[in-house]
Amino acid sequence: MNYYQMPSLIKKIFFLITFNTCLFIILVTGIQNSNNRSKVDLLIEKTVSLPIGFITGTSFISGSIFGNLLLLNFFKKNE
């Protein structure tokens, strides 16, 4: 990776973290009065009862984080 590309990479990561943190804060404040709850069935056992909107929102935010991390250019391009 070139030295001059580093500030661009840092800006992208900073924007990624800031944007998804804001989404999570909005999700938590908006979900406080939700009564629809469900359990997530994991491989070993089930989780505690969580609001359905929280489960959907956190899966969207985690998909956003991992999708953006895949698009970042961490590897050196052949010149």
C-alpha positions in Angstrom: 0.0 0.0 0.0 1.3 3.4 -0.9 2.0 6.0 1.8 -0.3 8.5 0.1 -3.3 6.1 0.1 -3.2 5.8 3.9 -5.2 8.9 4.8 -7.9 7.8 2.4 -8.1 4.4 4.1 -8.2 6.0 7.5 -11.1 8.3 6.3 -13.0 5.4 5.0 -12.6 3.4 8.3 -13.5 6.5 10.4 -16.6 7.1 8.3 -17.6 3.4 8.5 -17.3 3.4 12.3 -19.1 6.8 12.8 -22.0 5.9 10.5 -22.7 2.5 12.0 -22.3 3.8 15.5 -24.9 6.5 14.7 -27.2 3.9 13.3 -26.8 1.7 16.4 -27.6 4.7 18.7 -30.8 5.5 16.7 -31.7 1.8 16.8 -31.3 1.6 20.6 -33.3 4.8 21.3 -36.1 3.9 18.9 -36.5 0.3 20.2 -37.1 1.2 23.8 -40.9 0.8 23.7 -41.1 -2.3 21.5 -43.2 -5.1 22.9 -42.7 -7.7 20.1 -40.0 -10.0 21.4 -38.4 -13.2 20.0 -35.5 -15.5 20.8 -32.7 -16.2 18.4 -32.0 -19.9 17.9 -28.2 -20.5 18.0 -26.5 -23.8 17.4 -26.1 -24.5 21.1 -29.2 -22.9 22.7 -31.5 -19.9 22.4 -30.8 -16.4 23.5 -32.8 -14.2 25.8 -36.0 -12.5 24.5 -35.0 -9.5 22.3 -37.2 -7.1 20.3 -37.6 -8.2 16.7 -36.5 -4.7 15.5 -33.3 -5.0 17.5 -32.5 -8.3 16.0 -33.2 -7.0 12.5 -31.3 -3.8 13.0 -28.2 -5.3 14.4 -28.0 -7.8 11.6 -28.3 -4.9 9.1 -25.6 -2.9 10.9 -23.2 -5.9 11.1 -23.8 -6.6 7.4 -23.0 -3.0 6.6 -19.8 -3.2 8.6 -18.6 -6.5 7.0 -19.7 -5.4 3.5 -17.7 -2.2 3.7 -14.7 -3.9 5.2 -14.6 -6.2 2.2 -14.5 -3.3 -0.2 -11.5 -1.6 1.4 -8.3 -2.1 -0.4 -6.0 -3.7 2.2 -3.7 -5.4 -0.3 -1.0 -3.9 -2.4 -1.9 -3.7 -6.1 0.6 -5.0 -8.7 2.4 -2.1 -10.3 
